[in-house]
Amino acid sequence: MIEHVLQTLPQVIIDGLALGAVYAIVALGYTMVYGILELINFAHGEIFMTGAFVGTALLLSFSAFGWLSSMPMLLALLLVLVATSIVTGLLGMGIERIAYRPLRNAPKLITLITAIGISFLLQDFVRFITELKKGNYILTGPSLFTGQVNISASSIWSGFHDASVKSSFFIVLVTAVVMMVTLDFFVNKTKWGMAMRAVAQDRETAALMSVNVNKVIALTFFIGSALGGATGVLFAIQYGTIDPYIGFILGLKAFTAAVLGGIGNIRGAMFGGIVLGLLEMFAAANLPIVSDGILGAEYKDVFAFSILIIVLIFKPEGLFGKVSVEKV
Amino acid sequence: MKKWLNVLEKNKRLQATVIGMYIATTFISLYLAQKSVVAFLLLLSSLLFLYFTSFSNRVKWVIGILVLSVLLPLAASQGEAYQSYMEVATLVGIYIAMALGLNIVVGLAGLLDLGFVAFFAIGAYTYGIFATAQANNFMPFGHYPLSGESFWIFLIIGCIVAAIFGVLLGIPVLRVKGDYLAIVTLGFGEIIRIIFNNLDKPVNITNGAMGLASVQPPKLFGIEFMYPSQFYYVVLVILLLTIFIVRRLEYSKIGRAWKAVRENEIAAQAMGIPLVRTKLMAFAVGASFSGMMGVVFAAKQTFVDPTSFTLLESITILVMVILGGMGSVPGVILGAALVTILNLQVLTELTNWLNQLSLSGVVHIPDALSPAKMQRFIFGLILIVFALYRPQGLLPAKNPRFDEKELKSGVTNVADGKEGAKGVYFNG
């Protein structure tokens, strides 16, 4: 049994890293918004999904115009990523303006309910447009970066099997790392990043220190949503087929990752995302074998949610979070 | 218009005439025009008008029960559409009971539960497994399917099993609060659905994605309940019982404790309310209503499969509560009825109508836009609009007002004081 687990390990790690990178960036959106507003932006998973659709639509129209063959693939990807992140970033800002800002002083329950409403609205809106254009709401993008790369893990240690990856894996990983490093730099080293941290610490005092709180919050939503949308494009390229309902479960898992890393903590969210992706792939590959076929690979979602529940019970502040005490 | 309403508000006899005429007209129109869904809905809406009249509670209840148990079935029974009307009415009843259950958790105790349909699923499977041959696969004793007479016992069992799961969910959830709670319950709902979907191996308990077919219909004194028109009465009785229990709970000690926890946990704790027990109680009671309705649902559909218990269902029930008004029993009843009828009747009728229009070439409506598919859009819109502009819902919850002088003077004893307070509650 252990032998088998080890054999598949290289493949599991590679798949897990790709998934984990996606979780990590989506988790960033949750954690940034939570850090500033103490609000779970339920619609964030849907922003990710919208990004996937916008990106795929752009790629499809690029290939319809014949641009894909005439320009370098990476340039096309870069254009699509930038365009999509601007669209979803503005979408995120709009959502904040319409649905969250009027409720900033309302009970949390009410804000959560609008967030659920927004996410349902977005799902159906995207479904509607896709179905109108394509006749079916399940969308398959143009296949890019499909070259297979073999990683001969068996040469490292004979107990491993070789792993094979789509070349899009490297694109996903590199883009994700670039986005995370840039964000980290932005938040920790720039003036606007300092303003964001100040607002997260204490909104009123930050306002007294002449920080424009509304602007900072809008910026946070823009950045989080732009990153989420760009990740959507990466997801669509890596996995090919998308539908309007991918956002909800993926968002939930990304939220799990954010909680795992300590909600409000940006580096924690990155770490949590990678860990969750690896764990989930590991579970999907090995649960049926370890449990003698009793637990199928379908239980991988249960596995992820169990992690969420366990973390919330035993370490609700997450791996890197600070314990907060509620006062009257 | 306003003057007329004022006159109407003051004059009880006029109210009686108007409501009587209204019920009579709609009754006759449904009796004569069997296919008219509008007449059916108008007759149902007489209950709403009844709610706004200034009769005493007892009179309202008597008229309401009379309309629901005699007039509505009688008027609908004259044509072919009888069973489909009763089907709608039965489902409305089931959803009202569930929404009342969720109302306890969300509206009274203020705990946002996004996996509420899980308890419904648990109830449905509890009956479904034992009322089909499925239980033979893992039960060492007994012969299955159990006969339809066991349905009545399973109503209680479904309640208890769902309540146990409610407590099981509640125990870990107690350590998290607010928004985390919503996520955990959402995860729980998904877990339950995935487990039911995959529990066909190693031992085939739920038959996986295939679902459980031909569940035994309930039986009482040798009569099998097969048709919606018969289930209607089962649901009606359970519903009345539910409303009675919910209303009693709302003003009981535990009900007031729930409201206190909702308003401020720390303050409630400081006032000596046991936080853990109160929250667990809310989960258990809410879940048990849902579980009981799950049993009824399984028996009515005679088929249970995991696709009936998706997140969309949980959100639908939440929409009912938000639309009607969190914490308000009449509001939630109205919200549940509106959403269910919208779902089952209005959207399908509209779709059929649009299809006919596009068939005859008047207008062309693309398939993507067909109203039956727009559920999520409509529900999302309702949630946003109500949360932004009317968070208290259509019929807001009112707290009973006690007349301090009356209570202090000791003219009325405690029981009378309670009655009086309720009167105030109803008559605004």
Interface residues (C-beta under 8 A of the other chain):
Chain A: L39 I40 A99 P102 L103 A106 K108 L109 I110 T111 L112 I113 T114 I116 G117 I118 S119 F120 L121 L122 Q123 D124 F125 R127 F128 E131 L132 G135 Y137 F248 I249 L252 F255 V259 G293 I294 G296 E298 Y299 D301 V302 F305 S306 L308 I309 L312 I313 P316 E326 V328
Chain B: V106 G110 L112 L114 P172 R175 V176 G178 D179 Y180 A182 I183 V184 L186 G187 F188 E190 I191 I194 I195 N197 N198 K201 P202 I266 A267 L311 I315 L318 I322 P366 D367 A368 L369 K373 M374 Q375 R376 F377 F379 G380 L381 I382 L383 I384 A387 L388 P391
